[in-house]
Amino acid sequence: MRVLRAIRDFCTTWWRRIATRDMAFIGILTLLASCVASWLKQFPGFSLFGALIIALLIGMAVQFPIRSRYVGASGERKAGVKDAAGLISNKLLRLGIILLGFKLNLQVLFTQGVKCLPIAAVVVTLTIIVCYAIARRLGVDPQLAILVSGGTGICGAAAVMGLSGSIKVPPEQEDEKADSEVMAVAIVAIMGTVFALVEIALGPLTGFTATQLGITAGASLHEIAHAVAAGAAFGAVDIATIMKLSRVLMLVFAAIVIAIWWDRNHSTVPADGKRKVAFPWFMLGFIGASVIGTFVPFVASIAPQLVDAAYIVLGMAMAALGINVNFKAIAKRGRKALLASFLTSVLLMCFAAGIAALFF
């Protein structure tokens, strides 16, 4: 009876939080923002940013009419919008990351990409360590520093949001954490776009083969969209994508390691004296989706549709994140983190080019 009562109370609490007008309003709004972003990404220029970044920008833009037209002077509605957007960004993020696992064909990675996997492990590890060290030396707070480092080293916005699930903070710091997420996503989006254009412009001047240029793009550029765009420009989209997805796979290991590291170095001991590591359990779902999508024929046939669904769900999470963003905090805290990502991106591009020249 006690178990049944606990389950009933749990369901009742969540139903009261979900079944609200504010949740319906924000849910529909973020779904529309995500669908519009997915539509816009097919056009030149927008394709370089990708659907997730566009959805974030839409969320940031609609924040103002929501405040003036929907919230107004109502403190209750303001709190409802904040809670709804926070819940969507938090829970749909995890669902989207799990669904994104269907994009990883492990058979391809462990055959055609077998040479890329150790390179990805080295690139991701060094990039995160170097970027974090530079950011901290510049005075960036640890939370923002590690998110920017992960986004720069692994796979842009998806990595930022995935690693954010590894960072456990007290309730009073949740707003600061959300602002750090938005700043990190914006920074890696800007840097990824800039360096994609740089590599597309400089690539033909290096004398590299198409394969070497594709490896450089996949090993150095931040978003999957950036690596695909640069790889297509060089006629090496397949190898660029495989190299990039090898880095995406490293997100699982990075999330686990960072969860343990953050708990040891930055978590506070609660009043009851018991500490719990914010283990990113959803990463096990990500791996499970990869395995199922690779080895179950029926699921493999619909994997592209599941990946499209992942981007819709992640787009909703990004739009919700944009709705709650604090612009003053971004302006105040983001400049040094941007510089850290820029310096690291320069080093990463040179390192990736060196690897491509030596091994391909």
Legacy VTK file of the C-alpha trace (Angstrom):
# vtk DataFile Version 3.0
C-alpha trace
ASCII
DATASET POLYDATA
POINTS 360 float
0.000 0.000 0.000
2.831 2.397 0.818
4.387 1.835 -2.615
1.059 2.398 -4.371
0.503 5.583 -2.367
3.976 6.834 -3.310
3.326 6.125 -6.999
-0.044 7.887 -6.820
1.469 10.931 -5.120
4.265 11.045 -7.698
1.835 10.915 -10.615
-0.441 13.508 -9.030
2.439 15.925 -8.433
3.711 15.624 -11.992
0.241 15.852 -13.501
-0.406 19.123 -11.664
2.890 20.458 -13.003
2.329 19.332 -16.574
-1.425 19.809 -17.062
-1.398 23.614 -16.965
-2.246 26.344 -19.448
1.303 27.660 -19.281
2.737 24.229 -20.132
0.366 23.860 -23.090
1.250 27.352 -24.329
5.037 26.904 -24.046
4.833 23.351 -25.401
3.002 24.446 -28.563
5.260 27.470 -28.954
8.491 25.471 -28.664
7.154 22.798 -31.039
6.394 25.488 -33.632
9.838 27.036 -33.112
11.504 23.647 -33.600
9.507 22.880 -36.762
10.289 26.305 -38.228
13.984 25.793 -37.426
13.968 22.393 -39.133
12.377 23.994 -42.199
14.795 26.929 -42.303
17.922 24.775 -42.066
17.447 23.594 -45.667
18.206 27.070 -47.021
21.716 28.349 -47.781
23.199 30.199 -44.829
20.769 28.708 -42.342
22.127 25.219 -43.051
25.488 26.269 -41.630
23.903 27.026 -38.251
21.715 23.927 -38.011
18.228 23.476 -36.584
19.231 23.556 -32.906
20.898 26.954 -33.054
18.025 28.408 -35.091
15.518 27.065 -32.542
17.511 28.667 -29.716
17.505 32.022 -31.531
13.751 31.798 -32.115
13.222 31.068 -28.430
15.331 34.074 -27.472
13.370 36.277 -29.893
9.894 35.244 -28.692
10.880 35.874 -25.080
9.924 39.537 -25.471
6.368 39.146 -26.845
5.732 36.404 -24.275
6.620 38.832 -21.494
4.610 41.728 -22.890
1.550 39.931 -24.317
1.152 36.739 -22.327
2.779 37.285 -18.933
2.215 40.995 -18.405
2.069 41.925 -14.722
1.033 38.450 -13.559
3.592 36.977 -11.199
1.819 33.613 -11.269
1.945 33.411 -15.059
5.607 34.473 -15.066
6.439 31.632 -12.685
4.349 29.217 -14.760
6.156 30.115 -17.986
9.550 29.785 -16.314
8.675 26.379 -14.842
7.199 25.088 -18.127
10.176 26.219 -20.200
12.590 24.800 -17.625
10.825 21.438 -17.581
10.733 21.191 -21.387
14.405 22.144 -21.770
15.435 19.645 -19.088
13.359 16.567 -19.920
13.125 16.835 -23.698
16.874 17.382 -23.819
17.417 13.896 -22.421
14.848 12.330 -24.734
16.406 14.085 -27.734
19.924 12.920 -26.838
18.659 9.329 -26.564
16.940 9.530 -29.969
20.073 11.096 -31.457
21.787 7.787 -30.755
20.031 6.347 -33.819
22.309 8.569 -35.926
25.353 6.574 -34.817
25.835 3.469 -36.924
28.300 1.561 -34.781
29.069 -0.924 -37.555
30.253 1.902 -39.811
32.217 3.535 -37.007
33.999 0.328 -36.026
34.830 -0.636 -39.638
35.218 2.375 -41.923
35.869 4.655 -38.955
38.202 2.397 -36.993
41.096 4.763 -37.700
38.978 7.758 -36.666
38.002 6.518 -33.198
41.415 6.788 -31.473
41.941 10.157 -33.161
38.560 11.296 -31.846
39.457 10.180 -28.320
42.714 12.157 -28.390
41.150 15.228 -30.000
38.222 15.372 -27.577
40.368 14.805 -24.470
43.006 17.388 -25.374
40.461 19.972 -26.539
38.414 19.806 -23.346
41.509 19.991 -21.129
43.125 22.850 -23.081
39.934 24.882 -23.480
39.051 24.497 -19.808
42.563 25.543 -18.741
42.481 28.623 -20.989
38.980 29.587 -19.849
39.854 29.273 -16.173
43.075 31.260 -16.692
40.939 34.016 -18.240
38.653 34.009 -15.198
35.660 32.096 -16.594
33.669 30.302 -13.887
34.034 26.483 -13.824
30.486 25.726 -14.941
30.609 27.835 -18.093
34.212 26.799 -18.762
33.459 23.071 -18.836
30.342 23.502 -21.000
32.202 25.626 -23.555
35.084 23.131 -23.511
32.756 20.204 -24.154
30.894 22.003 -26.914
34.153 22.988 -28.603
35.688 19.541 -28.280
32.790 17.200 -29.019
29.699 18.227 -30.977
28.535 21.761 -30.291
25.065 22.401 -28.854
24.193 18.725 -28.302
27.404 18.240 -26.286
26.732 21.350 -24.187
23.266 20.126 -23.302
24.434 16.543 -22.776
27.282 17.543 -20.471
24.982 19.890 -18.594
23.145 16.796 -17.396
26.402 15.680 -15.756
26.627 18.827 -13.648
24.680 18.816 -10.407
24.032 22.215 -8.827
21.917 23.400 -5.867
18.380 24.659 -6.717
19.413 28.279 -6.175
22.012 27.942 -8.955
19.685 26.473 -11.595
19.105 29.849 -13.265
22.848 30.458 -13.491
23.294 27.002 -14.969
20.632 27.690 -17.619
22.362 30.941 -18.554
25.670 29.091 -18.829
24.043 26.567 -21.161
22.758 29.291 -23.475
26.087 31.113 -23.458
28.016 27.933 -24.216
25.645 27.003 -27.056
25.876 30.494 -28.548
29.678 30.524 -28.287
30.237 27.160 -29.978
27.696 28.098 -32.661
29.583 31.296 -33.466
32.997 29.630 -33.378
31.844 26.646 -35.385
30.364 28.846 -38.107
33.435 31.086 -38.280
35.869 28.189 -38.510
33.711 26.307 -41.016
33.955 29.324 -43.316
37.692 29.613 -42.642
38.329 25.961 -43.469
36.176 26.074 -46.612
38.136 29.140 -47.781
41.624 27.898 -46.866
41.210 24.191 -47.588
41.932 24.310 -51.344
45.069 26.377 -50.652
46.690 23.762 -48.401
47.417 21.173 -51.062
45.625 18.502 -48.990
43.735 15.651 -50.633
39.936 15.538 -50.329
40.234 12.854 -47.638
42.678 14.941 -45.603
40.396 17.977 -45.825
37.420 15.863 -44.760
39.325 14.495 -41.763
40.393 18.018 -40.784
36.795 19.247 -40.944
35.384 16.293 -39.002
38.095 16.460 -36.346
37.977 20.212 -35.769
34.556 21.715 -36.507
32.028 21.966 -33.711
28.544 21.103 -35.001
27.685 18.120 -37.197
26.169 20.645 -39.625
29.528 22.459 -39.866
31.467 19.259 -40.600
28.923 18.158 -43.218
28.958 21.564 -44.920
32.758 21.692 -45.066
33.013 18.041 -46.119
30.541 18.633 -48.947
32.577 21.628 -50.125
35.674 19.413 -50.347
33.897 16.439 -51.923
34.602 14.396 -48.793
31.309 14.483 -46.920
31.383 10.756 -45.988
34.783 10.751 -44.267
34.076 14.130 -42.643
30.816 12.746 -41.230
32.449 9.531 -39.970
35.214 11.530 -38.275
32.662 13.860 -36.723
30.423 11.026 -35.504
33.484 9.414 -33.916
33.767 12.555 -31.796
30.037 12.419 -31.036
30.506 8.917 -29.619
33.026 10.366 -27.157
30.163 12.359 -25.587
29.153 9.263 -23.621
32.563 8.831 -21.983
33.060 12.576 -21.497
29.693 12.920 -19.747
30.515 10.134 -17.282
34.037 11.384 -16.550
32.877 14.987 -16.124
30.040 13.897 -13.804
32.550 12.217 -11.474
35.085 15.047 -11.763
32.476 17.746 -11.094
31.161 15.938 -8.035
34.636 15.628 -6.543
35.723 19.190 -7.228
32.665 21.423 -7.270
29.681 19.763 -5.584
28.715 20.850 -2.083
27.852 18.316 0.617
24.107 18.456 1.417
22.734 18.700 4.938
22.227 14.941 5.246
25.897 14.390 4.396
25.100 12.137 1.421
26.454 13.089 -2.004
25.070 11.715 -5.231
26.917 11.960 -8.512
24.689 13.367 -11.273
25.307 10.296 -13.403
23.975 10.927 -16.925
21.773 7.840 -17.158
20.249 9.064 -20.405
23.639 8.402 -22.030
22.968 4.697 -21.568
19.819 5.274 -23.613
21.955 6.999 -26.234
24.206 3.920 -26.488
21.170 1.610 -26.459
19.626 3.540 -29.350
22.906 3.266 -31.268
23.025 -0.500 -30.765
19.371 -0.990 -31.716
19.630 1.313 -34.726
22.712 -0.555 -35.937
21.721 -4.191 -35.440
17.889 -4.334 -35.553
16.921 -4.268 -39.249
13.434 -2.775 -38.811
14.683 0.044 -36.589
17.673 0.646 -38.872
15.258 1.238 -41.768
13.459 4.007 -39.883
16.573 5.446 -38.181
16.538 8.622 -40.355
12.988 9.373 -39.205
13.946 8.787 -35.577
16.898 11.163 -35.979
14.533 13.772 -37.449
12.318 13.299 -34.379
15.404 13.740 -32.182
16.135 17.112 -33.744
12.505 18.207 -33.310
12.620 17.266 -29.618
16.054 18.849 -29.107
14.841 21.934 -30.975
11.969 22.248 -28.489
14.455 22.009 -25.626
16.661 24.678 -27.216
13.717 27.013 -27.850
12.582 26.583 -24.240
16.110 27.377 -23.092
16.032 30.565 -25.166
12.745 31.640 -23.608
14.327 31.674 -20.137
17.668 33.204 -21.118
19.057 36.176 -19.168
20.578 38.549 -21.728
22.385 40.652 -19.126
24.164 37.589 -17.772
25.282 36.603 -21.263
26.692 40.064 -21.984
28.532 40.099 -18.661
29.940 36.566 -18.538
30.281 35.461 -22.143
33.182 37.491 -23.576
36.086 35.689 -21.920
34.531 32.299 -22.628
34.223 33.303 -26.294
37.929 34.178 -26.352
38.826 30.825 -24.762
36.820 28.947 -27.394
38.393 30.997 -30.190
41.959 30.301 -29.049
41.193 26.614 -28.580
39.507 26.411 -31.990
42.652 27.802 -33.652
44.784 25.165 -31.917
42.234 22.454 -32.711
42.176 23.310 -36.419
45.982 23.195 -36.618
46.154 19.949 -34.657
43.461 18.309 -36.807
45.275 19.385 -39.984
48.511 17.893 -38.626
46.801 14.582 -37.845
45.221 14.493 -41.315
48.615 15.112 -42.945
50.360 12.436 -40.874
47.830 9.587 -40.945
45.760 10.025 -44.120
LINES 1 361
360 0 1 2 3 4 5 6 7 8 9 10 11 12 13 14 15 16 17 18 19 20 21 22 23 24 25 26 27 28 29 30 31 32 33 34 35 36 37 38 39 40 41 42 43 44 45 46 47 48 49 50 51 52 53 54 55 56 57 58 59 60 61 62 63 64 65 66 67 68 69 70 71 72 73 74 75 76 77 78 79 80 81 82 83 84 85 86 87 88 89 90 91 92 93 94 95 96 97 98 99 100 101 102 103 104 105 106 107 108 109 110 111 112 113 114 115 116 117 118 119 120 121 122 123 124 125 126 127 128 129 130 131 132 133 134 135 136 137 138 139 140 141 142 143 144 145 146 147 148 149 150 151 152 153 154 155 156 157 158 159 160 161 162 163 164 165 166 167 168 169 170 171 172 173 174 175 176 177 178 179 180 181 182 183 184 185 186 187 188 189 190 191 192 193 194 195 196 197 198 199 200 201 202 203 204 205 206 207 208 209 210 211 212 213 214 215 216 217 218 219 220 221 222 223 224 225 226 227 228 229 230 231 232 233 234 235 236 237 238 239 240 241 242 243 244 245 246 247 248 249 250 251 252 253 254 255 256 257 258 259 260 261 262 263 264 265 266 267 268 269 270 271 272 273 274 275 276 277 278 279 280 281 282 283 284 285 286 287 288 289 290 291 292 293 294 295 296 297 298 299 300 301 302 303 304 305 306 307 308 309 310 311 312 313 314 315 316 317 318 319 320 321 322 323 324 325 326 327 328 329 330 331 332 333 334 335 336 337 338 339 340 341 342 343 344 345 346 347 348 349 350 351 352 353 354 355 356 357 358 359
